[in-house]
Amino acid sequence: MIDSPGAQIVLASSSDENHPPGNITDGNIKTFWMTTGMFPQEFIFRFAETTNISAVTVDSYNVKHLKIEKNTSPSAAQFEPVVEKELERTEGHLQSNIISLNGSATHLRFIITEGYDHFIAVHRVSVKN
């Protein structure tokens, strides 16, 4: 879920009709976005206005390598790298990672470059201002 009114997912590199990208923002930890099996995969959040962000929490499954980029422009282009992180493998439960960002953004792009399996799931992304 995105804790910012008016925030939404504006792009996802894949979509499964049973597990669409919008599940990341619905506030329900039991629903999720599932990728379709190739890497890299990505999704982009757009905030209603430029937002100060101290950290994001990513609840996922089978994500091995994650990059986060940001921008402050009105369009979802010209991103700058913020952080890259190798996520620990978990068996039978979600990966929950708090990632410091400390900055402002209009868009956040999450790029999953590698998974522990062919398919990965992102259950929720929470933004802390």
C-alpha positions as a Python dict, from the first residue, in 0.01 Angstrom:
ca = {
    (1, 'M'): (0, 0, 0),
    (2, 'I'): (117, 349, -67),
    (3, 'D'): (60, 581, 227),
    (4, 'S'): (17, 882, 1),
    (5, 'P'): (-327, 991, -124),
    (6, 'G'): (-356, 984, -502),
    (7, 'A'): (-51, 760, -552),
    (8, 'Q'): (-86, 485, -809),
    (9, 'I'): (102, 233, -1021),
    (10, 'V'): (139, 378, -1371),
    (11, 'L'): (347, 104, -1534),
    (12, 'A'): (426, -262, -1480),
    (13, 'S'): (635, -478, -1712),
    (14, 'S'): (397, -774, -1684),
    (15, 'S'): (49, -853, -1569),
    (16, 'D'): (-142, -1166, -1478),
    (17, 'E'): (-520, -1121, -1472),
    (18, 'N'): (-539, -1306, -1137),
    (19, 'H'): (-249, -1111, -983),
    (20, 'P'): (-244, -760, -1139),
    (21, 'P'): (-5, -477, -1042),
    (22, 'G'): (-282, -294, -856),
    (23, 'N'): (-265, -562, -586),
    (24, 'I'): (56, -398, -461),
    (25, 'T'): (-142, -92, -353),
    (26, 'D'): (-468, -247, -228),
    (27, 'G'): (-355, -271, 137),
    (28, 'N'): (-416, -648, 151),
    (29, 'I'): (-97, -846, 229),
    (30, 'K'): (-264, -1162, 90),
    (31, 'T'): (-294, -1021, -263),
    (32, 'F'): (7, -965, -487),
    (33, 'W'): (145, -878, -829),
    (34, 'M'): (306, -1180, -995),
    (35, 'T'): (556, -1150, -1277),
    (36, 'T'): (534, -1358, -1592),
    (37, 'G'): (875, -1520, -1569),
    (38, 'M'): (1145, -1313, -1742),
    (39, 'F'): (1386, -1060, -1593),
    (40, 'P'): (1419, -771, -1551),
    (41, 'Q'): (1069, -683, -1428),
    (42, 'E'): (965, -340, -1309),
    (43, 'F'): (682, -126, -1179),
    (44, 'I'): (653, 250, -1137),
    (45, 'F'): (461, 443, -869),
    (46, 'R'): (346, 797, -932),
    (47, 'F'): (265, 1024, -640),
    (48, 'A'): (2, 1296, -675),
    (49, 'E'): (277, 1550, -600),
    (50, 'T'): (646, 1544, -516),
    (51, 'T'): (670, 1355, -186),
    (52, 'N'): (940, 1338, 81),
    (53, 'I'): (1036, 976, 143),
    (54, 'S'): (1255, 845, 424),
    (55, 'A'): (1211, 473, 353),
    (56, 'V'): (1006, 211, 171),
    (57, 'T'): (909, -133, 296),
    (58, 'V'): (888, -400, 27),
    (59, 'D'): (699, -721, 107),
    (60, 'S'): (780, -976, -161),
    (61, 'Y'): (856, -1339, -239),
    (62, 'N'): (1149, -1481, -442),
    (63, 'V'): (1302, -1140, -526),
    (64, 'K'): (1682, -1172, -533),
    (65, 'H'): (1807, -836, -663),
    (66, 'L'): (1616, -507, -649),
    (67, 'K'): (1706, -161, -778),
    (68, 'I'): (1508, 150, -688),
    (69, 'E'): (1523, 469, -893),
    (70, 'K'): (1342, 802, -855),
    (71, 'N'): (1261, 1121, -1037),
    (72, 'T'): (1090, 1450, -958),
    (73, 'S'): (952, 1528, -1304),
    (74, 'P'): (587, 1513, -1413),
    (75, 'S'): (663, 1228, -1658),
    (76, 'A'): (789, 879, -1579),
    (77, 'A'): (1125, 930, -1751),
    (78, 'Q'): (1486, 1021, -1669),
    (79, 'F'): (1523, 830, -1344),
    (80, 'E'): (1826, 847, -1117),
    (81, 'P'): (1952, 545, -921),
    (82, 'V'): (1883, 549, -547),
    (83, 'V'): (1970, 204, -412),
    (84, 'E'): (2046, -154, -513),
    (85, 'K'): (1984, -437, -273),
    (86, 'E'): (2031, -813, -267),
    (87, 'L'): (1737, -961, -78),
    (88, 'E'): (1773, -1264, 144),
    (89, 'R'): (1599, -1583, 32),
    (90, 'T'): (1307, -1691, 249),
    (91, 'E'): (1127, -2023, 242),
    (92, 'G'): (758, -2030, 321),
    (93, 'H'): (722, -1665, 427),
    (94, 'L'): (748, -1317, 279),
    (95, 'Q'): (1062, -1114, 243),
    (96, 'S'): (1004, -789, 429),
    (97, 'N'): (1275, -529, 368),
    (98, 'I'): (1291, -172, 492),
    (99, 'I'): (1501, 31, 250),
    (100, 'S'): (1619, 385, 334),
    (101, 'L'): (1571, 640, 55),
    (102, 'N'): (1592, 986, 219),
    (103, 'G'): (1483, 1221, -56),
    (104, 'S'): (1187, 1342, -255),
    (105, 'A'): (1024, 1188, -560),
    (106, 'T'): (731, 1216, -795),
    (107, 'H'): (793, 865, -930),
    (108, 'L'): (964, 557, -787),
    (109, 'R'): (1075, 281, -1021),
    (110, 'F'): (1135, -66, -876),
    (111, 'I'): (1344, -289, -1102),
    (112, 'I'): (1375, -658, -1017),
    (113, 'T'): (1681, -779, -1205),
    (114, 'E'): (1694, -1130, -1065),
    (115, 'G'): (1475, -1374, -873),
    (116, 'Y'): (1528, -1693, -677),
    (117, 'D'): (1275, -1855, -912),
    (118, 'H'): (1127, -1782, -1255),
    (119, 'F'): (828, -1612, -1095),
    (120, 'I'): (833, -1354, -817),
    (121, 'A'): (558, -1177, -624),
    (122, 'V'): (533, -831, -473),
    (123, 'H'): (262, -816, -206),
    (124, 'R'): (296, -460, -83),
    (125, 'V'): (513, -149, -91),
    (126, 'S'): (473, 97, 196),
    (127, 'V'): (620, 446, 183),
    (128, 'K'): (733, 625, 498),
    (129, 'N'): (750, 1004, 479),
}
